[in-house]
Amino acid sequence: MIRTPRRRREEPLDHAELARLLPAPGDPELSSDRLNGLEEHLMTEIRNLTSDTAPDASPHTASDTSPGASTGAPPVGAPARNRAPRPARRPGRRPVLVGVAAALVLAAAGVAGLAGSSGGSGRAVAPPAGAVPAPVVQVVRGSTAGLAGAVADISGAAARAELPEPGPGQFLYVRSEVSWLVSWEGADGKNRSYVDEIHPREVWMSPDGDKGWLMEPYKEAVDRDGITLDDPEGGGRTLNSPSYDYLRTLPTDPGLLLKKIYDETGGMGNGPDQQAFSTIGDLLREQVVPPKLAAGLYRAAARIPGVVLVDDSVDAVGRHGVAIARTDEADGARTEWIFDRETYTYLGERTVQTRDAEGIEAGTVRGRTAVTDRAVVDAVKQRPAGLGDAPPSA
């Protein structure tokens, strides 16, 4: 999986308590965009650390009783940026931003910056730069009816896929269009849901996962020329920090896969079933998955309680398809993996709020992605033929 900030689940942070515990900040000298970047990074680490100690409890239901998203969303919107942004993550080697380290970062950025500071109230008078109102779609229920047949078609197409095989010294390349939720509390104290404008995200990873590069120039925290994803430690790979080489070692039998996923992710996230579904989604989102393994992962996902079929969903570039989905009962957010209804190839992902919660209106599109290219190239920052090379380093 790609080791970059993406999202876990959004969890409320008690800013008042932070402000009480930390020394009063001075006048911040960083730009608002830079403050937002620091906030996003720190909040992601805090959420990840919190989720690792969350109680292991989850409802086991046979079908989705929560409403789910349908058609009509404009091609803007996407997964919550708080949730790493499900950023690709390497939990085994997360930076530990707690205690003194966290205090130093917060003090440098200013506690007021965590709420988008703008004066005494600590509330922003305008949404973050580049953000647009989150789209809201009609919410309908998903169903287990037709799920087995759809999964058979999807897994069959995945097993037959002809994907590039990386050779020595080559890199796996994945290009996506993405957008994440930006929660904003206005001067009146009311939460409003905004999303990043849809923008490109490109990732290069070596098959062993030790070298990589990310380009997402839309993000202030990412230089226009990108940032390195190199892993000098070359640590052991797991489901939460995989590489292409690691994926090739996994069993393809859906029963064995699901057992391994539950065993290795126990105690993480919002219960074992939701975490299993999220783990599979993370493996699929920004990776080139061997065909037989991809087929096994889809069949494994269909066995997770609460997984349903959504008749229509829309990815970040406006492509419609059927979706395998599951609602996180903790916050009502439903993640949908979208597939072309004719070829059954993976298109992208959408996350829709199924009930009013945490200041987010039911029907809000919290996140959306669209995979537009997967390939093998000879170097980082090199694009496949037809796309041209990435800009040279500054």
Helices and strands as residue ranges (DSSP letters): H 15-21, H 32-52, E 67-69, G 91-93, H 99-109, H 111-114, E 131-133, E 139-141, H 147-160, E 171-185, E 191-196, E 199-205, E 212-215, E 227-228, H 244-247, H 254-265, H 272-285, H 291-301, E 308-314, E 320-328, E 333-339, E 346-353, E 365-377
